[in-house]
């Protein structure tokens, strides 16, 4: 290939998006070459830190005042798989979170001391590479293929390292749901490509810019909308598409899988990046129904969360409940709604990762996650308890946490679009969420052991466990008390999408222009 066919913008001086995707692949090769050697972990940590520094460099070069997609790169491959990448503020935020969580999971690998650590670390970097690719690509087919790769890699993690008594059952349910989701997603993507070919004399394309220039007939939009919405909704997960999560959370007992699946809301990202811009008529036609199901899911999952005795299973229903709040905000279809929903997705991602890691540490120190058998852990594991509490408060949007501004924006948009009743109901659902998360903290860390329960033999936390807990506390409180940079990062990313739903974007989404 002629080098003149490879393009990137001069905004960064080097192909920063390609570097962010390729560095984890380089890490895989280096880690596997160091299998069994003393330098394995230092190399993995250095490479994870390097990826995080690259993500911050991306943030530094990104112009938050410009609503256009930026730092575009193009690499012609096969006609339908042209590698066209660019970012907006939403992409930058997701990529930063991916790098942070990946670094934490590399540190977590040191704590777990799993068999075949080199392969495990290589899997972490492979999933990171697929995620970074998903967050920069403007090609819907690339997004779908990378999504399939990520889900298969996570399936391998569950199959290889999950050791729960019913892990085969959890694995089967995971594969069933994710397989159906991928089939629906690819069917919707195929229909969008076929529509483009039908309008453009047989020229197929899955590029977001190309697809946005070819309107989808109204009679097709609802079909494609539900294919893509359900395909992504299984991953989010949305009620009533959530049946895989409680089983995987309880029996697929490797925190890394849950953190990559739930800490990074790739389903939410896919809705905002592809579904909302390409299918506006269907979104407007069905958004009231989507919000109704989301509202039902908030209370359904919150009620079930209060009935759980297993900490991980309770956290699974907490995720389902809070996802309903994000969807209500997202389908309010306004600037504040988009900004608040994405910021809340980032908050939930970080806080969910924290809760999963802390529950994993509790299990390793006590060998149980049954709430009736836990109690009084704060005296033994104070830093882990503080991290669990801060994460729980972040999810419910307490002042001083990053969820506070996000929930405020989201509810403000909801009351404008759906009125007081829906918004009050959503807010009450958030109160229920506060109840079960604080109850779980009180039960596990503050309350004495239930009468008749044998005393727990609690092993002290390892230094690396305390380091991970402190890092997460600093991230959550730091972004909570200093949220302006993240709000500014997202401020203009949804100008084009907002104009589209305000009726001012009839000729296409101006946010799709790349520089």
KOLLUMZA-969594 format. One record per residue (C-alpha): x, y, z. Coordinates in steps of 0.02 Angstrom, whole numbers, plus 50000, padded with zeros to 5 digits. Last residue first. Example, Ala and Ser with C-alpha at 12.3 -4.5 7.8 and 13.67 -1.06 7.14 Angstrom:
% KOLLUMZA-969594
506844994750357
506154977550390
This chain:
% KOLLUMZA-969594
494305087950535
492795076650523
490995081950492
489805069950580
489275082850709
488335092050572
487025078050571
486125077450407
484995087750294
483535088950416
484585094650562
483575109050632
482075098950691
482565099850875
483005081450865
484325084250731
484955100050815
485255090350975
486215077050880
487295090350796
487665099450959
488025083051049
489905084351069
489795102751114
489735101751304
490485084451323
492275089751363
491625104851460
490625093451574
492155082451598
493285097251637
491985104651758
491815089051867
493095093852001
492265088552164
491545072852086
493005069051971
494175069452120
492975059952233
492775045552111
494575045152050
495315047052225
494215033152294
494665021952147
496525024552173
496335021352360
495455004752330
496764999152204
498175003552326
497284994552469
497144978852363
498984980652315
499484981352500
498524965252536
496974966552645
497044957452811
496264940052822
494554939352901
494154923652999
492294926053018
491424921653180
490124908053164
488334914153137
487124910953280
486604928853298
486954938853141
488694946153132
488814964053190
488264977753071
489554989853001
490434982252850
489324969252768
487584974152826
487884992852827
488654992652654
487244981652587
485954993152666
486805008252589
486695000152418
484904994352446
484235011052506
485185022052384
484415012052242
482695014952317
483085033552313
483575032052131
481905023952095
481095038752181
482015050252060
481375040151912
479595041151980
479785059952007
480395061851828
478985051551755
477675061251853
478425078551827
478385079651639
479075068951499
480205080551398
480575095151516
480525084151671
481715071951589
482975085251538
483085091751716
483185073951781
484685070151669
485615086251704
485435084051893
485885065551882
487485069751791
487965083851908
487815072452060
488515056551983
490305062951991
490275062652182
490335077752296
488455078852308
487655061452307
487205054352137
486505037152181
487935028452090
489245039552170
488575035652344
488815017152311
490575019852246
491035030352398
490345016852515
491285002652430
492905012852431
492685016652616
492394998152654
493944992852556
494965005752653
494264999652820
494534980852794
494644972952968
493664985453073
492514988752926
492114970352909
490884969953053
489664958952961
489544945452831
488654928552845
486914935752815
487624945352665
488224929852573
489814934752482
490944921652561
492774916752570
493124930652699
494704939352633
494574933652451
492704936752451
492914954352520
494224957952387
493024952352251
491654963152326
492874977752321
493284974352138
491464973052088
490984988752184
492434998652110
492044993151933
490244998051961
490795015152024
491915018351873
490615012851748
489175020851840
490075037451836
490515035651652
488725031151610
488145045951715
489235057551610
488495049751453
486715051851516
486985069651580
487715076051415
486395067551308
484965073551417
485655091051438
485755093051249
484025085651221
483295068951170
482375063651330
482845046551263
484575047451343
483915052851512
482645038851525
483975026751462
485215032051597
483905029751733
483485012351669
485325007951680
485225011451866
484014997151896
484984984651790
486624989151878
485814987352050
485134970451995
486914964651962
487524972352126
486274961652221
486914946152132
488694950652183
488194953152365
487214936852381
485704938452496
484564946552371
482804953152407
483244971752404
484014969352231
482384961652170
481444977552215
482764988352132
482684977751975
480804979551957
480814997852010
482085003751882
481494991351751
479744998651750
480485015751714
481565008751575
480054999951499
479075016351498
480585025851431
480725014051282
478865015651250
478975034751248
480505033551133
479585023451001
479035035850868
480385048650903
481745035250891
480955028150734
480965045150650
482755048850706
483545032850638
485335037050586
485885049450720
485065040450869
485615022950818
487455025750774
488495035350903
487195037451040
486515019751035
488245012251012
488925021751163
487495015651271
487884997751218
489735000451249
489355005151429
491105001851496
491054996651679
489714983751642
490514971451520
492344975851551
492084976351739
491044960551741
492344950551645
493774956951754
492844952551914
493004933851887
491634924151974
490514919251832
489314911651959
488504926652043
488804940451916
488564928751768
486914922351838
486264939751882
486794946451710
486064933951586
484234938351610
484444956851572
483424959351414
481834964551509
482514976851567
484084983851488
485854977351498
486864987051421
487354971551320
485594965251289
485104982951242
486384983651101
485564969950998
483844975251059
484114993051000
484964987950838
483594975950784
482244987150855
482865002350759
483094992650598
481274986950601
480655004150652
481655012850517
481095002150372
479355010050345
480115027350370
481335024950227
483145026750286
483915043250232
485565041950136
486795055450192
486935048450369
487465031550299
488965039250210
489555048450367
489295033250477
490295021950362
489395005450329
489455006650140
488794996549993
488745004249820
487354995549722
486705010849632
486755022649782
484985021349852
484895002349857
486705001149915
486355012950061
484795003150108
485804987050100
487104994250218
485754999250342
484934982150326
486604973450357
486904983650514
485184978850581
485504960450549
487244961850625
486524968950786
485134956050797
486354941750773
487544949650900
486174950951030
485644932951002
487424927151028
487604938151182
486054930751262
486444912551224
488304914251262
487984922051432
486674908951476
487884895051434
489294903051534
488174905151686
487674886751678
489484881551657
489974892651805
488794883551922
490014878852061
491044894852036
492794893551963
492854906951828
494604907351752
494574899051581
492734899251533
492404916551601
493974923851522
493584914951358
491834922351358
492634939551386
493684936851229
492124931551134
491194947151189
492644958451139
492794950350967
490924952150935
491014970550981
492514972650866
491504965150725
490004976250763
491024992250774
491944987850613
490254985450527
489665002250594
491165011350524
491515027550617
492805018850726
493545027550878
492625019851027
492525002350952
494395001950919
494775006851098
493634992751155
494454979551045
496194984751103
495664984351286
494964966851263
496624961251192
497554970051334
496564960551466
496754944351369
498654946451365
498624948951553
497704932451575
498854923351454
500384929351550
499594925151718
499424906751677
498584901951840
497904916951933
498874926652063
497314936752109
498224951852180
499444954252035
497994952451913
497144966852004
498574978451954
498274973851771
496424976251805
496734993751872
497734998251716
496314991851606
495045002051705
496025018051679
496335014951494
494505011051461
493955026351560
495065037551455
494395029551297
492585032251351
492915050651389
493815053551224
492405045151128
491085056151212
492115071851178
492185068050992
493315055950902
493835050450728
494145034050638
493925027550461
494645010250429
493815005450267
492994988650301
491674987950163
492904991750023
494294981150098
495674991550175
495875010250155
496665017850311
495895034250367
496215044750522
495185059050591
495835068950740
494125077150763
492255074250748
491495091550741
490745101050889
492315111650915
492445119751087
493125103651164
494675104151054
495525087251081
497425087751089
497525086451279
496195072851288
497175062651160
498735065451264
497755059151414
497335043351317
499175041551270
499625042851455
498365029051494
499105017951359
500855020951430
500225016451605
499564999851538
501224996751449
502235000451607
501094989251711
501244974751590
503134976451581
503294977051771
502184961651782
503144950651660
504924955651705
505264940451813
505004927951672
503684914251658
502914921251499
503974935951439
503624933051252
501764932251292
501864949251378
502814957351234
501604951051100
500064956151200
500794973251239
501054976551053
499194973251030
498814985251174
499894998551086
499004996450919
497315004150960
497995019451052
499325021450918
497995021250780
497055035050870
498625045550895
499195045150715
500595058150740
500715077150741
499165078650852
498105090950753
498985086650590
497585075050539
497865057350484
497945049250314
498625033150242
498475032450053
500085042350034
500975027550112
500635017449956
500005000050000
